[in-house]
């Protein structure tokens, strides 16, 4: 199972918020909802989040058995 728990920690440590992700970077509110519910995301979305937050994939998601 993929968990996006690291994303929330990375976001908290950054200068960004869900508000800026949606309004400044055009990340959809449904994507934020998918992150909250640990639903699947496209690799393009993961790439966008890494670019915006200046982080690595491991800072966005983690795999659990």
mmCIF file of the N, C-alpha and C atoms, coordinates in Angstrom:
data_MODEL
# 
_entry.id   MODEL 
# 
loop_
_atom_site.group_PDB 
_atom_site.id 
_atom_site.type_symbol 
_atom_site.label_atom_id 
_atom_site.label_alt_id 
_atom_site.label_comp_id 
_atom_site.label_asym_id 
_atom_site.label_entity_id 
_atom_site.label_seq_id 
_atom_site.pdbx_PDB_ins_code 
_atom_site.Cartn_x 
_atom_site.Cartn_y 
_atom_site.Cartn_z 
_atom_site.occupancy 
_atom_site.B_iso_or_equiv 
_atom_site.pdbx_formal_charge 
_atom_site.auth_seq_id 
_atom_site.auth_comp_id 
_atom_site.auth_asym_id 
_atom_site.auth_atom_id 
_atom_site.pdbx_PDB_model_num 
ATOM 1   N N  . UNK A 1 1  ? 0.848  -1.180 0.000   1.00 0.00 ? 1  UNK A N  1 
ATOM 2   C CA . UNK A 1 1  ? 0.000  0.000  0.000   1.00 0.00 ? 1  UNK A CA 1 
ATOM 3   C C  . UNK A 1 1  ? 0.894  1.245  0.000   1.00 0.00 ? 1  UNK A C  1 
ATOM 4   N N  . UNK A 1 2  ? 0.522  2.203  -0.794  1.00 0.00 ? 2  UNK A N  1 
ATOM 5   C CA . UNK A 1 2  ? 1.222  3.493  -0.842  1.00 0.00 ? 2  UNK A CA 1 
ATOM 6   C C  . UNK A 1 2  ? 0.596  4.434  0.186   1.00 0.00 ? 2  UNK A C  1 
ATOM 7   N N  . UNK A 1 3  ? 1.440  5.070  0.971   1.00 0.00 ? 3  UNK A N  1 
ATOM 8   C CA . UNK A 1 3  ? 0.990  6.061  1.944   1.00 0.00 ? 3  UNK A CA 1 
ATOM 9   C C  . UNK A 1 3  ? 1.602  7.408  1.569   1.00 0.00 ? 3  UNK A C  1 
ATOM 10  N N  . UNK A 1 4  ? 0.798  8.441  1.663   1.00 0.00 ? 4  UNK A N  1 
ATOM 11  C CA . UNK A 1 4  ? 1.278  9.800  1.393   1.00 0.00 ? 4  UNK A CA 1 
ATOM 12  C C  . UNK A 1 4  ? 1.539  10.571 2.675   1.00 0.00 ? 4  UNK A C  1 
ATOM 13  N N  . UNK A 1 5  ? 1.705  9.856  3.776   1.00 0.00 ? 5  UNK A N  1 
ATOM 14  C CA . UNK A 1 5  ? 2.016  10.495 5.048   1.00 0.00 ? 5  UNK A CA 1 
ATOM 15  C C  . UNK A 1 5  ? 3.261  11.379 4.966   1.00 0.00 ? 5  UNK A C  1 
ATOM 16  N N  . UNK A 1 6  ? 4.328  10.943 4.271   1.00 0.00 ? 6  UNK A N  1 
ATOM 17  C CA . UNK A 1 6  ? 5.506  11.827 4.159   1.00 0.00 ? 6  UNK A CA 1 
ATOM 18  C C  . UNK A 1 6  ? 5.185  13.157 3.472   1.00 0.00 ? 6  UNK A C  1 
ATOM 19  N N  . UNK A 1 7  ? 4.235  13.155 2.551   1.00 0.00 ? 7  UNK A N  1 
ATOM 20  C CA . UNK A 1 7  ? 3.849  14.393 1.870   1.00 0.00 ? 7  UNK A CA 1 
ATOM 21  C C  . UNK A 1 7  ? 3.404  15.451 2.868   1.00 0.00 ? 7  UNK A C  1 
ATOM 22  N N  . UNK A 1 8  ? 2.573  15.048 3.830   1.00 0.00 ? 8  UNK A N  1 
ATOM 23  C CA . UNK A 1 8  ? 2.025  16.010 4.793   1.00 0.00 ? 8  UNK A CA 1 
ATOM 24  C C  . UNK A 1 8  ? 3.129  16.581 5.673   1.00 0.00 ? 8  UNK A C  1 
ATOM 25  N N  . UNK A 1 9  ? 4.109  15.758 6.031   1.00 0.00 ? 9  UNK A N  1 
ATOM 26  C CA . UNK A 1 9  ? 5.246  16.255 6.810   1.00 0.00 ? 9  UNK A CA 1 
ATOM 27  C C  . UNK A 1 9  ? 6.099  17.205 5.976   1.00 0.00 ? 9  UNK A C  1 
ATOM 28  N N  . UNK A 1 10 ? 6.313  16.857 4.714   1.00 0.00 ? 10 UNK A N  1 
ATOM 29  C CA . UNK A 1 10 ? 7.092  17.708 3.811   1.00 0.00 ? 10 UNK A CA 1 
ATOM 30  C C  . UNK A 1 10 ? 6.373  19.035 3.577   1.00 0.00 ? 10 UNK A C  1 
ATOM 31  N N  . UNK A 1 11 ? 5.075  18.962 3.369   1.00 0.00 ? 11 UNK A N  1 
ATOM 32  C CA . UNK A 1 11 ? 4.291  20.184 3.155   1.00 0.00 ? 11 UNK A CA 1 
ATOM 33  C C  . UNK A 1 11 ? 4.344  21.078 4.385   1.00 0.00 ? 11 UNK A C  1 
ATOM 34  N N  . UNK A 1 12 ? 4.211  20.498 5.556   1.00 0.00 ? 12 UNK A N  1 
ATOM 35  C CA . UNK A 1 12 ? 4.245  21.265 6.798   1.00 0.00 ? 12 UNK A CA 1 
ATOM 36  C C  . UNK A 1 12 ? 5.588  21.969 6.977   1.00 0.00 ? 12 UNK A C  1 
ATOM 37  N N  . UNK A 1 13 ? 6.672  21.301 6.586   1.00 0.00 ? 13 UNK A N  1 
ATOM 38  C CA . UNK A 1 13 ? 8.010  21.877 6.727   1.00 0.00 ? 13 UNK A CA 1 
ATOM 39  C C  . UNK A 1 13 ? 8.329  22.922 5.653   1.00 0.00 ? 13 UNK A C  1 
ATOM 40  N N  . UNK A 1 14 ? 7.521  22.968 4.602   1.00 0.00 ? 14 UNK A N  1 
ATOM 41  C CA . UNK A 1 14 ? 7.768  23.913 3.511   1.00 0.00 ? 14 UNK A CA 1 
ATOM 42  C C  . UNK A 1 14 ? 7.039  25.233 3.759   1.00 0.00 ? 14 UNK A C  1 
ATOM 43  N N  . UNK A 1 15 ? 7.227  26.161 2.836   1.00 0.00 ? 15 UNK A N  1 
ATOM 44  C CA . UNK A 1 15 ? 6.529  27.444 2.905   1.00 0.00 ? 15 UNK A CA 1 
ATOM 45  C C  . UNK A 1 15 ? 5.183  27.386 2.199   1.00 0.00 ? 15 UNK A C  1 
ATOM 46  N N  . UNK A 1 16 ? 4.853  26.228 1.640   1.00 0.00 ? 16 UNK A N  1 
ATOM 47  C CA . UNK A 1 16 ? 3.603  26.063 0.891   1.00 0.00 ? 16 UNK A CA 1 
ATOM 48  C C  . UNK A 1 16 ? 2.505  25.504 1.790   1.00 0.00 ? 16 UNK A C  1 
ATOM 49  N N  . UNK A 1 17 ? 1.290  25.557 1.278   1.00 0.00 ? 17 UNK A N  1 
ATOM 50  C CA . UNK A 1 17 ? 0.125  24.997 1.968   1.00 0.00 ? 17 UNK A CA 1 
ATOM 51  C C  . UNK A 1 17 ? -0.784 24.388 0.914   1.00 0.00 ? 17 UNK A C  1 
ATOM 52  N N  . UNK A 1 18 ? -1.818 23.699 1.348   1.00 0.00 ? 18 UNK A N  1 
ATOM 53  C CA . UNK A 1 18 ? -2.760 23.165 0.363   1.00 0.00 ? 18 UNK A CA 1 
ATOM 54  C C  . UNK A 1 18 ? -3.390 24.314 -0.423  1.00 0.00 ? 18 UNK A C  1 
ATOM 55  N N  . UNK A 1 19 ? -3.589 25.449 0.233   1.00 0.00 ? 19 UNK A N  1 
ATOM 56  C CA . UNK A 1 19 ? -4.146 26.620 -0.453  1.00 0.00 ? 19 UNK A CA 1 
ATOM 57  C C  . UNK A 1 19 ? -3.243 27.060 -1.601  1.00 0.00 ? 19 UNK A C  1 
ATOM 58  N N  . UNK A 1 20 ? -1.938 27.178 -1.351  1.00 0.00 ? 20 UNK A N  1 
ATOM 59  C CA . UNK A 1 20 ? -1.039 27.623 -2.422  1.00 0.00 ? 20 UNK A CA 1 
ATOM 60  C C  . UNK A 1 20 ? -0.885 26.548 -3.492  1.00 0.00 ? 20 UNK A C  1 
ATOM 61  N N  . UNK A 1 21 ? -0.909 25.284 -3.093  1.00 0.00 ? 21 UNK A N  1 
ATOM 62  C CA . UNK A 1 21 ? -0.845 24.225 -4.102  1.00 0.00 ? 21 UNK A CA 1 
ATOM 63  C C  . UNK A 1 21 ? -2.011 24.336 -5.080  1.00 0.00 ? 21 UNK A C  1 
ATOM 64  N N  . UNK A 1 22 ? -3.185 24.603 -4.550  1.00 0.00 ? 22 UNK A N  1 
ATOM 65  C CA . UNK A 1 22 ? -4.385 24.705 -5.387  1.00 0.00 ? 22 UNK A CA 1 
ATOM 66  C C  . UNK A 1 22 ? -4.402 26.011 -6.177  1.00 0.00 ? 22 UNK A C  1 
ATOM 67  N N  . UNK A 1 23 ? -4.186 27.125 -5.516  1.00 0.00 ? 23 UNK A N  1 
ATOM 68  C CA . UNK A 1 23 ? -4.376 28.425 -6.153  1.00 0.00 ? 23 UNK A CA 1 
ATOM 69  C C  . UNK A 1 23 ? -3.161 28.974 -6.895  1.00 0.00 ? 23 UNK A C  1 
ATOM 70  N N  . UNK A 1 24 ? -1.976 28.655 -6.445  1.00 0.00 ? 24 UNK A N  1 
ATOM 71  C CA . UNK A 1 24 ? -0.776 29.177 -7.104  1.00 0.00 ? 24 UNK A CA 1 
ATOM 72  C C  . UNK A 1 24 ? -0.225 28.187 -8.136  1.00 0.00 ? 24 UNK A C  1 
ATOM 73  N N  . UNK A 1 25 ? -0.287 26.890 -7.812  1.00 0.00 ? 25 UNK A N  1 
ATOM 74  C CA . UNK A 1 25 ? 0.322  25.871 -8.672  1.00 0.00 ? 25 UNK A CA 1 
ATOM 75  C C  . UNK A 1 25 ? -0.681 25.022 -9.437  1.00 0.00 ? 25 UNK A C  1 
ATOM 76  N N  . UNK A 1 26 ? -1.958 25.333 -9.291  1.00 0.00 ? 26 UNK A N  1 
ATOM 77  C CA . UNK A 1 26 ? -3.035 24.646 -10.029 1.00 0.00 ? 26 UNK A CA 1 
ATOM 78  C C  . UNK A 1 26 ? -3.094 23.138 -9.786  1.00 0.00 ? 26 UNK A C  1 
ATOM 79  N N  . UNK A 1 27 ? -2.744 22.710 -8.579  1.00 0.00 ? 27 UNK A N  1 
ATOM 80  C CA . UNK A 1 27 ? -2.975 21.318 -8.179  1.00 0.00 ? 27 UNK A CA 1 
ATOM 81  C C  . UNK A 1 27 ? -4.455 21.247 -7.806  1.00 0.00 ? 27 UNK A C  1 
ATOM 82  N N  . UNK A 1 28 ? -5.165 20.301 -8.368  1.00 0.00 ? 28 UNK A N  1 
ATOM 83  C CA . UNK A 1 28 ? -6.613 20.262 -8.150  1.00 0.00 ? 28 UNK A CA 1 
ATOM 84  C C  . UNK A 1 28 ? -6.952 19.865 -6.713  1.00 0.00 ? 28 UNK A C  1 
ATOM 85  N N  . UNK A 1 29 ? -8.094 20.328 -6.256  1.00 0.00 ? 29 UNK A N  1 
ATOM 86  C CA . UNK A 1 29 ? -8.555 19.961 -4.916  1.00 0.00 ? 29 UNK A CA 1 
ATOM 87  C C  . UNK A 1 29 ? -8.834 18.466 -4.838  1.00 0.00 ? 29 UNK A C  1 
ATOM 88  N N  . UNK A 1 30 ? -9.190 17.847 -5.953  1.00 0.00 ? 30 UNK A N  1 
ATOM 89  C CA . UNK A 1 30 ? -9.404 16.396 -5.944  1.00 0.00 ? 30 UNK A CA 1 
ATOM 90  C C  . UNK A 1 30 ? -8.078 15.660 -5.749  1.00 0.00 ? 30 UNK A C  1 
ATOM 91  N N  . UNK A 1 31 ? -6.974 16.213 -6.228  1.00 0.00 ? 31 UNK A N  1 
ATOM 92  C CA . UNK A 1 31 ? -5.659 15.617 -5.989  1.00 0.00 ? 31 UNK A CA 1 
ATOM 93  C C  . UNK A 1 31 ? -5.313 15.692 -4.507  1.00 0.00 ? 31 UNK A C  1 
ATOM 94  N N  . UNK A 1 32 ? -5.594 16.817 -3.873  1.00 0.00 ? 32 UNK A N  1 
ATOM 95  C CA . UNK A 1 32 ? -5.361 16.966 -2.430  1.00 0.00 ? 32 UNK A CA 1 
ATOM 96  C C  . UNK A 1 32 ? -6.205 15.941 -1.675  1.00 0.00 ? 32 UNK A C  1 
ATOM 97  N N  . UNK A 1 33 ? -7.438 15.749 -2.110  1.00 0.00 ? 33 UNK A N  1 
ATOM 98  C CA . UNK A 1 33 ? -8.321 14.759 -1.483  1.00 0.00 ? 33 UNK A CA 1 
ATOM 99  C C  . UNK A 1 33 ? -7.760 13.350 -1.673  1.00 0.00 ? 33 UNK A C  1 
ATOM 100 N N  . UNK A 1 34 ? -7.229 13.057 -2.852  1.00 0.00 ? 34 UNK A N  1 
ATOM 101 C CA . UNK A 1 34 ? -6.633 11.740 -3.115  1.00 0.00 ? 34 UNK A CA 1 
ATOM 102 C C  . UNK A 1 34 ? -5.414 11.511 -2.215  1.00 0.00 ? 34 UNK A C  1 
ATOM 103 N N  . UNK A 1 35 ? -4.638 12.558 -1.975  1.00 0.00 ? 35 UNK A N  1 
ATOM 104 C CA . UNK A 1 35 ? -3.506 12.454 -1.056  1.00 0.00 ? 35 UNK A CA 1 
ATOM 105 C C  . UNK A 1 35 ? -3.986 12.151 0.362   1.00 0.00 ? 35 UNK A C  1 
ATOM 106 N N  . UNK A 1 36 ? -5.040 12.813 0.781   1.00 0.00 ? 36 UNK A N  1 
ATOM 107 C CA . UNK A 1 36 ? -5.592 12.583 2.128   1.00 0.00 ? 36 UNK A CA 1 
ATOM 108 C C  . UNK A 1 36 ? -6.076 11.152 2.305   1.00 0.00 ? 36 UNK A C  1 
ATOM 109 N N  . UNK A 1 37 ? -6.628 10.586 1.238   1.00 0.00 ? 37 UNK A N  1 
ATOM 110 C CA . UNK A 1 37 ? -7.223 9.246  1.300   1.00 0.00 ? 37 UNK A CA 1 
ATOM 111 C C  . UNK A 1 37 ? -6.289 8.140  0.807   1.00 0.00 ? 37 UNK A C  1 
ATOM 112 N N  . UNK A 1 38 ? -5.017 8.480  0.549   1.00 0.00 ? 38 UNK A N  1 
ATOM 113 C CA . UNK A 1 38 ? -4.028 7.519  0.055   1.00 0.00 ? 38 UNK A CA 1 
ATOM 114 C C  . UNK A 1 38 ? -4.496 6.803  -1.206  1.00 0.00 ? 38 UNK A C  1 
ATOM 115 N N  . UNK A 1 39 ? -5.122 7.533  -2.100  1.00 0.00 ? 39 UNK A N  1 
ATOM 116 C CA . UNK A 1 39 ? -5.553 7.001  -3.401  1.00 0.00 ? 39 UNK A CA 1 
ATOM 117 C C  . UNK A 1 39 ? -4.424 7.183  -4.412  1.00 0.00 ? 39 UNK A C  1 
ATOM 118 N N  . UNK A 1 40 ? -4.526 6.509  -5.527  1.00 0.00 ? 40 UNK A N  1 
ATOM 119 C CA . UNK A 1 40 ? -3.492 6.576  -6.551  1.00 0.00 ? 40 UNK A CA 1 
ATOM 120 C C  . UNK A 1 40 ? -3.340 7.955  -7.183  1.00 0.00 ? 40 UNK A C  1 
ATOM 121 N N  . UNK A 1 41 ? -2.090 8.288  -7.526  1.00 0.00 ? 41 UNK A N  1 
ATOM 122 C CA . UNK A 1 41 ? -1.771 9.531  -8.231  1.00 0.00 ? 41 UNK A CA 1 
ATOM 123 C C  . UNK A 1 41 ? -0.905 9.189  -9.434  1.00 0.00 ? 41 UNK A C  1 
ATOM 124 N N  . UNK A 1 42 ? -0.951 10.020 -10.441 1.00 0.00 ? 42 UNK A N  1 
ATOM 125 C CA . UNK A 1 42 ? -0.108 9.802  -11.616 1.00 0.00 ? 42 UNK A CA 1 
ATOM 126 C C  . UNK A 1 42 ? 1.336  10.185 -11.295 1.00 0.00 ? 42 UNK A C  1 
ATOM 127 N N  . UNK A 1 43 ? 2.245  9.627  -12.051 1.00 0.00 ? 43 UNK A N  1 
ATOM 128 C CA . UNK A 1 43 ? 3.650  9.984  -11.870 1.00 0.00 ? 43 UNK A CA 1 
ATOM 129 C C  . UNK A 1 43 ? 3.877  11.456 -12.214 1.00 0.00 ? 43 UNK A C  1 
ATOM 130 N N  . UNK A 1 44 ? 3.082  12.007 -13.109 1.00 0.00 ? 44 UNK A N  1 
ATOM 131 C CA . UNK A 1 44 ? 3.195  13.433 -13.430 1.00 0.00 ? 44 UNK A CA 1 
ATOM 132 C C  . UNK A 1 44 ? 2.859  14.281 -12.207 1.00 0.00 ? 44 UNK A C  1 
ATOM 133 N N  . UNK A 1 45 ? 1.836  13.896 -11.474 1.00 0.00 ? 45 UNK A N  1 
ATOM 134 C CA . UNK A 1 45 ? 1.455  14.630 -10.268 1.00 0.00 ? 45 UNK A CA 1 
ATOM 135 C C  . UNK A 1 45 ? 2.550  14.534 -9.214  1.00 0.00 ? 45 UNK A C  1 
ATOM 136 N N  . UNK A 1 46 ? 3.113  13.338 -9.036  1.00 0.00 ? 46 UNK A N  1 
ATOM 137 C CA . UNK A 1 46 ? 4.220  13.166 -8.090  1.00 0.00 ? 46 UNK A CA 1 
ATOM 138 C C  . UNK A 1 46 ? 5.392  14.054 -8.507  1.00 0.00 ? 46 UNK A C  1 
ATOM 139 N N  . UNK A 1 47 ? 5.692  14.083 -9.796  1.00 0.00 ? 47 UNK A N  1 
ATOM 140 C CA . UNK A 1 47 ? 6.770  14.928 -10.320 1.00 0.00 ? 47 UNK A CA 1 
ATOM 141 C C  . UNK A 1 47 ? 6.487  16.399 -10.033 1.00 0.00 ? 47 UNK A C  1 
ATOM 142 N N  . UNK A 1 48 ? 5.247  16.828 -10.260 1.00 0.00 ? 48 UNK A N  1 
ATOM 143 C CA . UNK A 1 48 ? 4.869  18.224 -10.000 1.00 0.00 ? 48 UNK A CA 1 
ATOM 144 C C  . UNK A 1 48 ? 5.059  18.576 -8.525  1.00 0.00 ? 48 UNK A C  1 
ATOM 145 N N  . UNK A 1 49 ? 4.611  17.690 -7.634  1.00 0.00 ? 49 UNK A N  1 
ATOM 146 C CA . UNK A 1 49 ? 4.739  17.951 -6.200  1.00 0.00 ? 49 UNK A CA 1 
ATOM 147 C C  . UNK A 1 49 ? 6.206  18.019 -5.775  1.00 0.00 ? 49 UNK A C  1 
ATOM 148 N N  . UNK A 1 50 ? 7.030  17.137 -6.321  1.00 0.00 ? 50 UNK A N  1 
ATOM 149 C CA . UNK A 1 50 ? 8.465  17.168 -6.008  1.00 0.00 ? 50 UNK A CA 1 
ATOM 150 C C  . UNK A 1 50 ? 9.103  18.473 -6.479  1.00 0.00 ? 50 UNK A C  1 
ATOM 151 N N  . UNK A 1 51 ? 8.706  18.920 -7.665  1.00 0.00 ? 51 UNK A N  1 
ATOM 152 C CA . UNK A 1 51 ? 9.242  20.180 -8.209  1.00 0.00 ? 51 UNK A CA 1 
ATOM 153 C C  . UNK A 1 51 ? 8.814  21.363 -7.346  1.00 0.00 ? 51 UNK A C  1 
ATOM 154 N N  . UNK A 1 52 ? 7.551  21.406 -6.980  1.00 0.00 ? 52 UNK A N  1 
ATOM 155 C CA . UNK A 1 52 ? 7.017  22.522 -6.184  1.00 0.00 ? 52 UNK A CA 1 
ATOM 156 C C  . UNK A 1 52 ? 7.649  22.556 -4.799  1.00 0.00 ? 52 UNK A C  1 
ATOM 157 N N  . UNK A 1 53 ? 7.762  21.389 -4.164  1.00 0.00 ? 53 UNK A N  1 
ATOM 158 C CA . UNK A 1 53 ? 8.249  21.315 -2.782  1.00 0.00 ? 53 UNK A CA 1 
ATOM 159 C C  . UNK A 1 53 ? 9.765  21.114 -2.688  1.00 0.00 ? 53 UNK A C  1 
ATOM 160 N N  . UNK A 1 54 ? 10.430 21.018 -3.852  1.00 0.00 ? 54 UNK A N  1 
ATOM 161 C CA . UNK A 1 54 ? 11.889 20.835 -3.891  1.00 0.00 ? 54 UNK A CA 1 
ATOM 162 C C  . UNK A 1 54 ? 12.307 19.640 -3.032  1.00 0.00 ? 54 UNK A C  1 
ATOM 163 N N  . UNK A 1 55 ? 11.706 18.493 -3.344  1.00 0.00 ? 55 UNK A N  1 
ATOM 164 C CA . UNK A 1 55 ? 11.972 17.306 -2.555  1.00 0.00 ? 55 UNK A CA 1 
ATOM 165 C C  . UNK A 1 55 ? 12.097 16.077 -3.446  1.00 0.00 ? 55 UNK A C  1 
ATOM 166 N N  . UNK A 1 56 ? 12.347 14.936 -2.825  1.00 0.00 ? 56 UNK A N  1 
ATOM 167 C CA . UNK A 1 56 ? 12.457 13.669 -3.533  1.00 0.00 ? 56 UNK A CA 1 
ATOM 168 C C  . UNK A 1 56 ? 11.150 12.898 -3.425  1.00 0.00 ? 56 UNK A C  1 
ATOM 169 N N  . UNK A 1 57 ? 11.008 11.874 -4.235  1.00 0.00 ? 57 UNK A N  1 
ATOM 170 C CA . UNK A 1 57 ? 9.803  11.035 -4.211  1.00 0.00 ? 57 UNK A CA 1 
ATOM 171 C C  . UNK A 1 57 ? 9.578  10.466 -2.815  1.00 0.00 ? 57 UNK A C  1 
ATOM 172 N N  . UNK A 1 58 ? 10.651 10.075 -2.135  1.00 0.00 ? 58 UNK A N  1 
ATOM 173 C CA . UNK A 1 58 ? 10.537 9.509  -0.791  1.00 0.00 ? 58 UNK A CA 1 
ATOM 174 C C  . UNK A 1 58 ? 9.950  10.496 0.214   1.00 0.00 ? 58 UNK A C  1 
ATOM 175 N N  . UNK A 1 59 ? 10.024 11.789 -0.117  1.00 0.00 ? 59 UNK A N  1 
ATOM 176 C CA . UNK A 1 59 ? 9.448  12.816 0.749   1.00 0.00 ? 59 UNK A CA 1 
ATOM 177 C C  . UNK A 1 59 ? 7.958  13.019 0.489   1.00 0.00 ? 59 UNK A C  1 
ATOM 178 N N  . UNK A 1 60 ? 7.444  12.336 -0.521  1.00 0.00 ? 60 UNK A N  1 
ATOM 179 C CA . UNK A 1 60 ? 6.032  12.435 -0.899  1.00 0.00 ? 60 UNK A CA 1 
ATOM 180 C C  . UNK A 1 60 ? 5.266  11.172 -0.538  1.00 0.00 ? 60 UNK A C  1 
ATOM 181 N N  . UNK A 1 61 ? 5.881  10.018 -0.766  1.00 0.00 ? 61 UNK A N  1 
ATOM 182 C CA . UNK A 1 61 ? 5.160  8.763  -0.570  1.00 0.00 ? 61 UNK A CA 1 
ATOM 183 C C  . UNK A 1 61 ? 6.063  7.669  -0.026  1.00 0.00 ? 61 UNK A C  1 
ATOM 184 N N  . UNK A 1 62 ? 5.403  6.646  0.552   1.00 0.00 ? 62 UNK A N  1 
ATOM 185 C CA . UNK A 1 62 ? 6.116  5.510  1.133   1.00 0.00 ? 62 UNK A CA 1 
ATOM 186 C C  . UNK A 1 62 ? 5.284  4.254  0.861   1.00 0.00 ? 62 UNK A C  1 
ATOM 187 N N  . UNK A 1 63 ? 5.972  3.156  0.642   1.00 0.00 ? 63 UNK A N  1 
ATOM 188 C CA . UNK A 1 63 ? 5.303  1.878  0.417   1.00 0.00 ? 63 UNK A CA 1 
ATOM 189 C C  . UNK A 1 63 ? 5.300  1.045  1.692   1.00 0.00 ? 63 UNK A C  1 
ATOM 190 N N  . UNK A 1 64 ? 4.120  0.513  2.043   1.00 0.00 ? 64 UNK A N  1 
ATOM 191 C CA . UNK A 1 64 ? 3.953  -0.399 3.193   1.00 0.00 ? 64 UNK A CA 1 
ATOM 192 C C  . UNK A 1 64 ? 3.382  -1.707 2.670   1.00 0.00 ? 64 UNK A C  1 
ATOM 193 N N  . UNK A 1 65 ? 3.846  -2.822 3.225   1.00 0.00 ? 65 UNK A N  1 
ATOM 194 C CA . UNK A 1 65 ? 3.242  -4.128 2.893   1.00 0.00 ? 65 UNK A CA 1 
ATOM 195 C C  . UNK A 1 65 ? 1.831  -4.204 3.416   1.00 0.00 ? 65 UNK A C  1 
# 
